[in-house]
Amino acid sequence: MTALRFGYGTNGLANHRLDEALEVVAGLGYSGVALTLDHAHLDPYDPDLPRRLAHTRRKLAALGLGVVVETGARYLLDPWHKHAPTLLDPDPARRAHRLDFLSRAVRIAAELDADAVSLWSGVLGPGTPHDQAWDLLADGCATLVETARAAGVRLGFEPEPGMLVSDLAGYERLRRTLGDPETFGLTLDIGHCQCLEAETPAQCVRRAAPWLVNVQIEDMRRGVHDHLEFGEGDVDFPAVLEALSEIGYQGIVGVELPRHSHSGPQTALRSLNALRAASAPPWTSKALDRLRSDPAAITTLFPVASRGGAPVPGDATRTRLLQTLPARDSELGAILTELYESGDAAERLAVLRALPVLDAAGHLGPHATPLIEDALRTNDARLVTAAIGPYAARHLGQGQWRQAVLKCVFLGVPLDAVAGLDRRGDPELMRMLADFAEERTAAGRAVPDDVRERLDPPPTPDTLPASARA
């Protein structure tokens, strides 16, 4: 059985800056992100795209996030018409515009080392014959397959209710038309299976196994294309996750809730809790039941969680144990302190990594800041990296936080691992980084690229060459 990699879509965090959206996703414990290219999230037409791509690649690596590139932005190409133009557009210029965008997405995916690029067919427009639309789609996809093959990127074509290719049968027909290219994989949306497929979502997973490169997941009801939070629809999630594990699926299972940005972090937290509950191995379920009746058992369950909770990673299991405790605020802080002080390195890391989750749920507040301060006094880069996440960004005083950033620089911890750096960075921090760079230069030693990038302001439209502004 394969351990699953859960991710969250940036289209469900549309009100966040991209860096902060990634920090939320990683801070909550996800291991992947479905990154929708859009105006505010890695705009493929941004003249400063190469620099932003390099930064985003480093950010993803620093946060330990895998990535899938999604191309479903509503108004990126046409400010008046949702998802327009498409590969079905009878106007060659408009169709070429969509193909250019998808080709850019493939190149972006190559730069980010993404699992796949996800795309769909589009809605059949009035006046376009069905057969003609299929020919146009096949022609565009054939071109894109060659682009993806040359770039070493896999495509994940998504059947979408209401579009020309709406179900698995449509994908299979299109794949055959293209000659079954290896590059032309499948994005399977579990909710869509519930909505319109004749088979159950779990059966769809097994049917899709040979081509599956990307999975989107949310709840949904039969016959209604509405992306719902987990528990609000009819999907049997334990059966779906078991099927994904059974077929050996290794890609991202990305939560797709594009209409929930108004409550993004809280929805993301509830979603991950639901997915973990649906995929919990027997040991974890028994441990959670025991904690509900005997919270004091945390001191014996927490240390052994990484062994008993397999195949769920130890950090994820330990976080679920901590979330189950009824303690709040200072009482919870005291329990965390005991677990941290008595634990080995892995247990201390698990405590630190759980802090953003407990804080996002409103259970903790500033009561674990002494643990952050202790970790930052060490020279263990793993502890420092875990300590400088969203919890520290929210609760450390500005002076302490600046010193923590500088500690990262001295230890070689990437600045991209520092949560809230753009938001909390100030002139005094810049002065400290400049002093560090000056000392390194005077000693004939290299200044880290991420420090240099912070000191060198990014280009503005006025400073870009004319070719880049065109």
N, C-alpha and C positions, 0 to 999 in steps of 0.2 A: 504494500500500500504506500502511496506517495503522499508526503506532507504537502499541503496546498499553500500557495502564496497568495494572500489576500491583498487587494489593492483598492484604491478609491479614485474616482474620476474628478479631475479638476473642474469639470463643468458643474459639479455640485459644490464648488468653492469659488464661484465666479466673482464674488465680492472681495476676494483676497488677492493680494499681489502673489505672483507665482512662487517666489521664494517662501513666502509665509504659508501658502497652501501646501507646499512640499513639507515644510516643517510641521504643520498640523498633521498631515498624513503619517509622517514618520513618527512623530511624537506620540500618536495614539497607538502605534504598534503595527501599522500596516507595513508590508514588505515591498509594495509596488504601487505605481500610480498610472492611471490612464490619462495622458496629457492631451487635452483637446487644444489644438492650435487655434488661437483666437486673437482678437485685438489686444487684450491685456495679458495673454498667456502665450508668449513666444510667437508673436505675429510673424508669419513666414515672409512678409513683405517689409519688415523693418529693415532700414538700411544698415542698422547696427547689429544685424542678426548674427554674423560670425562671432562677435564678442559675446553676445548673449548665449549663443549655443555652447561656447566653451565654458562659460560660467555655469550654465544649467547642467552640463555633463559633470562638472566637478561637484556641484551641489547634490546631484543624485547619488554620486559615488560616496560623498561624505556622509549622507544620510542612510546609505545602504538600501536605496530604492531601485528596483527594476522599473522599467517603463515600457508602455505601449503608446504609440502615437495615434491619436484619434482625429478624425477629419470632419466631425459632424457639427462644427460651429454654424450657428443659424444664419448670421448676417455678415460673415467675413468677406464674401465675394460680391454680395449684392445687398445694399442697405435697405432695400424695399421689399425683397422677396425672400422668405425663409428657405434656406438650403439651396438657393439658386446661384448660378446655373448648375446643371448636372450633366452627366455623360449622355443623357437622353435628349438633351436640347437639340432641336433641329437646326439651330443657328450654329454654323461651324465655329465662328469666333467665340461664342459663349461656351460651346463645348470645349474648345481649346483652353479657355480660361480655367475651367474645372480641371482639365488634365494637367495644366501647368501647376495648379495648386497641389494636386495629388503627387506630382513629380517632386515638387519642393518638399512635401511631407516625407517622401521616401529618402531624400537626401538628408533631411533633418534626422530621421530615424537612424540612418547610418552613422551620423555624427554622435548621436546619443547612445549608440549600441542598443537600440530598442529591440524588444522581442518581435514586434510586428507593427505594420501600419494598418489600421482598420478603416474600411470604407464601405459605402453602400451604393445602390444603383440610382436611386432617386424616384420621384413620382412621375408616372406617365402623364405628359401634358395633353391638353385638349388639341385635337387635330393631328396628333402624331400616331400613325398606325402602330399597332402592337408589334408586328413583325419588324418594322423599321426601327422601333426603339430597341428591340433585341439586337439587331445588327449594329446599331450605334454603340450600345453598351459593350458588346463583344469586341468591337474594334478598339474602343478606348481601353478596355481591360487588357487586350493583347499588347498594346503599346506600353501600358503601365507594368505589365509582367516583365517585359524586356528591361525597363528602367530599374525595376526592383532586383532582377537577376544580376544586372551589372553592378548594382550597389551592395549586393549581398544582404538584401532585406527581404523578409517574408511579408506578404500581403495577407490580411485577414478580412475576407469579404463577408459582410454581415447581411443576412436576410432581415428585412425590416417591414413590419406590417404596413400595408398601404402603398408600398413601393412596388416597382416592376418585379423585383426579386424579393418576395415576401416570406419565403419558407425554405426549408432544406431541399425540397425537390427542385426549386428554382436555382439554388446554388449548384446542385449536382448537374443540372442541365447546362448551366453556364460553364462550369468546369470542364465538362465533356466537350463543349463547343470550342473551348480554348486549347484542347488537346491534353487535358490533365497535367498542367505544368506544376512542378513541385513547389514553385514559389507562390502559387495561388492557393493560400490556405483559407481557413474559415474562422470568422468571429461568430461565436454562438451566444446569443442573448437568452438567458434562462427564462426571463419573463416572457419574451416573445414566444418561446416554446409553449408556455402555459396558455398564452393568449390564443394561438391559432393552429398549432400542430396537432395532428391526429394522435400522435404518440405522447406519452408523458415526458416531462423534461429530462428525467433520468434516462429514458429510452433514447431520447434525442442525443444525449451525451454519448451514449455507446454507438449510435449510428454515425455520429460525427467524428469519432475517434481518429480515423486515418488522416484527417485534414485539419484538426483543431489546433489553432495557434493562439487564440485569444478567447477569453470568456468574460461576458458581462453578466452581472447578476443583480437582481432586485425581485421584489414580489410583484405579482400581477394576478388579475382575475381572468377567467375564461371569456374570450370575446371582447375584452376591453383593453385597448392599448394605453395603459396608464401606469407609469412607473411608481410603485408603492414601496413604502418602507417594509422591512421584514415583519411578518405577522399580520399584515393588512390585506393580504391576498390569499391565494390558494396553493402556492408552490410548496412541494414537499422537499424542504432543503436538506434534511439528513440524507434522503435518497439521492439527491443530485450530487452532493459533495462526496458521498460514497462512490458514486459512479465515476466522478472525475478522478478520485484517488485510485479506483480500480483499473482505469484505462492507462494510468501512469502519466496523466497530464501534468506538465511541469511549468506551464505558463502562468500568467497572472489571472486571478479570478477577481475582476474589478467591479466594485459596486457602481451602479449606473443610476444616479438619482439627480438628474439635471435641473429639477425644479425645486430643489431643497437648499439652495445657497443661503437663504435667509436664516437657516439654522445649521449651517454647514458642519462646524466641529461637533456639535451635539448629535446630529444625524449620523455623522461618520462614526462616532463612538458607539452609538446604539447598533449600527450596522455591523461593526466588527464584533461586538459582544454577541449578536445574533448568529453570525457565521461561526464563531468559536463554539458557541453552545451547540449548534447543529452538527459540528464535526468533532465534538469532544470524545476522546477515547474513554473506555470504562473507568480507568483509574481517576481521571479528572472529575467525572460525574460523581463518583463515590466521595472524592475528597471535598467537593463543593457541598454535597449533602451533609457531610460530617461537620463542616465549618458552620453551616446554618444552625446546627443544633449545639455545637461546641466551638465557639470562636477561638478559645485558647489553644485549640489543636493546630493553629497556624504555625506555632513554633516547631512542631514536628513535621508538618506537611510541607512547609516551605522549602526546607533543605533538600528533600528528596523528590521535588516536583519534576526536575529535569529527567529523572529516571522513570518514575511511574507514569508521567504524562505523555510519553512518546506515543505517536509520532508528532504531536504538537510541540514546537520548540519550548525549551524550559522557561524562557522569559515570558512567553505568552501564557503558559500555564500558571506561573507564579503571579502574573498580573491579575489573572482571573480569580485566583485565591484571595488576593488583597482586595479586589473589588467586592467580594462577597462579605467581607467583614462588616459588621454593623457599626463599628467605631467611626467617629468623625473627629475632625479638627485636631485638638491637642492629644486626645486619646489615640487617634490613628497615628499621629506623629510619634508618640511614644512607642507604639508597636513597631513602626518602621525603624526607629532608632535601635530597638533591641535586635531586630532581624539583621540590620546592617552591621552592627557592632559585633555580633556573634557569628556572622556569615563568612564564608570564604569569598574569593574574588568574584566568582560567578554569581553568588547570592547578592553581593553588594551591587554588582552591575544590574541585576534584576530589580533591586529596590530602586535604584536611581532611574532606570528606564520606565518604571511604573509611575513615577511621580507626575508626569504630564497627564496621564490617564486619570489618576485619582483627583487631580486638581481640576481637570476639565469637567468632571462629574460634580464638582462643588463639595467634595468630601474632605479637602485637606487644607487649603489656604497656605499661609507661609510657614506652617509648623514643621516642615522638613528642611528648611534652609540650613540648619546646622549640618545636615548630611552632605549638602552641596558644598558647603565650606570645607568640610573634612576631605571630600574627594579632591577638591581643588588644591589642597595642601600636599597631595601626593605627587609623585612623578610617574604615575601609571597613566599612560596616554589613553587607555581604554576607559578608566574611571573619569578622567578629565573630560573626555569626549561625551560620555553619558551625562556628566554633570552640567555641561554647558548648553543643554537643550532648552525646550520651551519653559520648563519650570523655573530655571535660573533667570531666563529672560523676563519672566513675569514677577519674580519675587526678590531677586538680589538687588541691593542698593547700587546706585550708579557707580560709586567708587569701587566696590567689590567686583561689579560686573566688568569694568574696564580692566582690572587686574586679572580677572579670569581670561579675558580675551588675550591679554599679553602672555599669560601662562600658556595658552594654546600655541601662540607663535613660537615661544621658546622650545616647546616640546615637539613641534612639528605637526600638531593637530591642525588639519585644514580649517581655515576661517569659514569655509562653507558649512562646517559642522556647527557653527555658532548660531543658535536661533536668535532672531530679532536683531541681527547686526545692522541692517539698514535702518531699522526703526530706532534703535537705542544708540547707535554710533553718534558721537558728538565731536566738536573741535578738540577737546582734551584727548580723546582717544586717538584722533588723527595725529596730534602732536606726539603722543607716546609711540605710535607706529613709525612716525618720521624719525624720531630719535633712534629707534631700533634700527631702521634702515641705514641711517647715517653711520652708526657704530659698525654695522656689518660691512658697509662699503669701505670705511676707513681701515678696517682690518683685512681688506682684500677678500671678503667672503660674500657669497651670493645672497641677494635679498630674495626671499621666497616670492614666487609669482603672485600668490594671492595677496600678499602685503603690497607688492608693487602696484597691483591693480587697484587696490583701495586708495593708494596715494596718487595715482594718475587718473584724473577725471575722465570718464568716458566721453567720446566725441559727441558733439551736438550737431544738428543739421547744418549750422553755419560753418562748422569746422571740417565737415566731411568733404571729400573731393566731389566735384560736379557729377562724375559718373555714378557715385553712390547715391546722390540726391535725386537723380533722374527717375 
